[in-house]
Amino acid sequence: MPTGDATVHFRHSYSKDRAQLLRRLSRMEGQVRGIGRMIERDEYCIDILQQTAALRAAVDAISLLLMEDHVAGCLRHAVESGDAAAYTEEVMEVVRRSMGRPIRTARAAAD
């Protein structure tokens, strides 16, 4: 998230959920390949659309897991370091982007 010329990033290790995240990503890769095969075989478009909806749900699920990890792992650090406002704006920027909403940072709102 921009603050002046610098960017604030909160780092967090995903070691607790790394195996689960990688399994989900591997499953999603398989879904993408499966959708590609369906298109190559000219399968019924509704069946393909159902698979793309399942893939979208999988992307949403992994995004939510990553967001939960980020909030849980970085919240305490942000509050302790006095960066709670920047942290909140960073999280909200990601939420807005994931919902297809325009990004509205505190800096942009002040302009």
C-alpha positions as CSV (number, residue, x, y, z in Angstrom):
1,M,0.0,0.0,0.0
2,P,1.5,3.4,-0.9
3,T,2.4,5.8,1.8
4,G,4.3,8.6,0.3
5,D,7.0,7.2,-1.9
6,A,7.4,4.0,0.3
7,T,5.3,0.9,0.3
8,V,4.3,-0.8,3.5
9,H,4.2,-4.6,3.4
10,F,3.5,-6.9,6.3
11,R,5.3,-10.2,6.0
12,H,4.0,-13.5,7.3
13,S,5.2,-17.1,7.0
14,Y,2.7,-19.5,5.6
15,S,4.5,-22.6,7.0
16,K,1.5,-23.6,9.0
17,D,-0.7,-23.8,5.9
18,R,1.9,-24.3,3.2
19,A,1.1,-27.9,2.5
20,Q,-2.7,-27.2,2.4
21,L,-2.1,-24.2,0.1
22,L,0.1,-26.2,-2.3
23,R,-2.4,-29.1,-2.4
24,R,-5.2,-26.7,-3.3
25,L,-3.0,-25.0,-6.0
26,S,-2.1,-28.4,-7.4
27,R,-5.8,-29.3,-7.5
28,M,-6.6,-26.1,-9.3
29,E,-3.9,-26.8,-11.9
30,G,-5.6,-30.1,-12.5
31,Q,-9.0,-28.3,-12.9
32,V,-7.5,-25.9,-15.5
33,R,-6.0,-28.8,-17.5
34,G,-9.3,-30.6,-17.3
35,I,-11.2,-27.5,-18.6
36,G,-8.7,-27.3,-21.4
37,R,-9.3,-30.9,-22.4
38,M,-13.0,-30.3,-22.3
39,I,-12.6,-27.4,-24.7
40,E,-10.3,-29.5,-27.0
41,R,-13.0,-32.2,-27.1
42,D,-15.8,-29.7,-27.8
43,E,-17.7,-30.8,-24.8
44,Y,-21.1,-29.2,-23.9
45,C,-20.6,-25.6,-23.0
46,I,-22.7,-25.8,-19.8
47,D,-20.5,-28.5,-18.5
48,I,-17.4,-26.4,-19.2
49,L,-19.1,-23.4,-17.5
50,Q,-19.8,-25.5,-14.4
51,Q,-16.1,-26.4,-14.2
52,T,-15.1,-22.8,-14.6
53,A,-17.5,-22.0,-11.7
54,A,-15.8,-24.7,-9.6
55,L,-12.4,-23.3,-10.4
56,R,-13.5,-19.8,-9.5
57,A,-14.8,-21.1,-6.1
58,A,-11.4,-22.8,-5.6
59,V,-9.6,-19.5,-6.3
60,D,-12.0,-17.8,-3.8
61,A,-11.3,-20.4,-1.2
62,I,-7.5,-20.1,-1.4
63,S,-7.8,-16.3,-1.4
64,L,-9.9,-16.4,1.7
65,L,-7.4,-18.8,3.4
66,L,-4.5,-16.5,2.5
67,M,-6.4,-13.4,3.7
68,E,-7.2,-15.2,7.0
69,D,-3.5,-16.1,7.4
70,H,-2.5,-12.5,6.6
71,V,-4.9,-11.0,9.1
72,A,-4.0,-13.5,11.9
73,G,-0.3,-13.3,11.3
74,C,0.1,-9.5,10.7
75,L,-2.5,-7.9,12.9
76,R,-0.6,-8.1,16.2
77,H,2.6,-6.9,14.6
78,A,0.8,-4.0,12.9
79,V,-0.9,-2.9,16.1
80,E,2.3,-3.2,18.1
81,S,4.3,-1.2,15.6
82,G,1.7,1.5,15.3
83,D,0.9,0.6,11.7
84,A,-2.7,-0.5,12.2
85,A,-4.1,2.2,9.9
86,A,-1.7,1.2,7.0
87,Y,-2.4,-2.4,7.6
88,T,-6.2,-1.9,7.6
89,E,-5.9,0.1,4.3
90,E,-3.7,-2.7,2.8
91,V,-6.3,-5.4,3.7
92,M,-9.2,-3.3,2.4
93,E,-7.4,-2.6,-0.8
94,V,-7.1,-6.4,-1.4
95,V,-10.7,-7.0,-0.4
96,R,-11.9,-4.2,-2.8
97,R,-9.8,-5.6,-5.6
98,S,-11.1,-9.2,-5.0
99,M,-14.7,-7.8,-5.1
100,G,-14.1,-5.9,-8.4
101,R,-14.4,-2.6,-6.6
102,P,-12.3,0.4,-7.4
103,I,-9.3,0.9,-5.1
104,R,-9.9,3.8,-2.8
105,T,-6.9,4.4,-0.6
106,A,-6.8,7.0,2.2
107,R,-4.4,9.0,0.1
108,A,-6.8,9.0,-2.9
109,A,-9.7,9.9,-0.6
110,A,-7.8,13.0,0.7
111,D,-7.0,14.2,-2.9
